[in-house]
């Protein structure tokens, strides 16, 4: 066996190949076991080196973030602090500026394990057959493993479900498994609840994915926004892109961008009810229950579009939506956004399928609280009957 060379670990374009690193660690472990039998400690590292061809004037941590994508910037900063990164043979700081001909050497940690471990996490199944499964996502769970969270996801829950509870069995499609997101056709944010579909076969994955791509899927959300949303029906057409700052607290934010990084984003907003609540401390406060139809599916699209119109979603602290204090003193501090309806063609039969998820208890409680102050009903064309969402229309 031989020590892996940098070129064996780097993909075209300069990024480190996590699969090649994983194989290298397996090779190192095998050699260690072999050497152990001969009295050798078998200590070996997996290292990778980069030689700069031009003067980047870039910080070391930012440069490595673009090259070692299976680690976050915070993880790389800790790696640098531990002395595992050298520039021109010397230990460096995260803020070290890189110049032409600098040689950066990194003693790599093993990439995270991308195998999906089954976990007995409760899920609410709306529909399942041998091709797909539709769930009513609960609050507080992420869809698939990410850099810092490799367990406790919906993917882990589904792996257990297919093995122990599914009437049709099967598994998630292999599409996306290299990114630890097998079967994931679309995503919902951690604190967004409601309808989400996963594919169980590759064919179903591509066919449903194509419907999302061609925008033939009907996706309806309910949100409780701060402010009086007007007019009754409108189209919010604003391009979205990443926040200009990459500093902590901003990296995850999406903003309206009218430059080359802004992608077309369209949301149809229909008002269902309006409320005016009197709070002693701050006076009258306006709120609106809105139904949102997505014509595109950008990250945080609804949250950013409503916030950009000065109607942030209740509890959405990332985009300016303050929490709401219930009469008993409890606080609603997660965004009041619910994927209430999802409609698409079945990937095998072509049958039109529509799924609805009742609003979760905390959202229903907030609506009841706001209705108690008096609700203004709004009738808008093509809106979905409230009963479909588990909400009786206010008399």
URLINQUI-V709012 format. One record per helix or strand of 2 or more residues. SS is the DSSP state (H for helix, E for strand). FROM is the first residue (numbers start at 1). TO is the last residue. If there is no record, write none. Layout:
[[SS & FROM & TO] [SS & FROM & TO]]
This chain:
[[H & 6 & 9] [H & 18 & 36] [E & 46 & 51] [E & 58 & 59] [H & 60 & 67] [H & 73 & 81] [E & 85 & 87] [E & 90 & 91] [E & 97 & 98] [E & 103 & 108] [E & 125 & 128] [E & 132 & 137] [H & 154 & 164] [H & 177 & 179] [E & 193 & 199] [H & 202 & 213] [E & 218 & 226] [E & 233 & 237] [E & 240 & 242] [E & 254 & 256] [E & 266 & 279] [E & 283 & 294] [H & 301 & 308] [H & 317 & 319] [E & 324 & 325] [E & 331 & 332] [E & 337 & 345] [E & 352 & 356] [H & 361 & 371] [E & 375 & 377] [H & 386 & 389]]
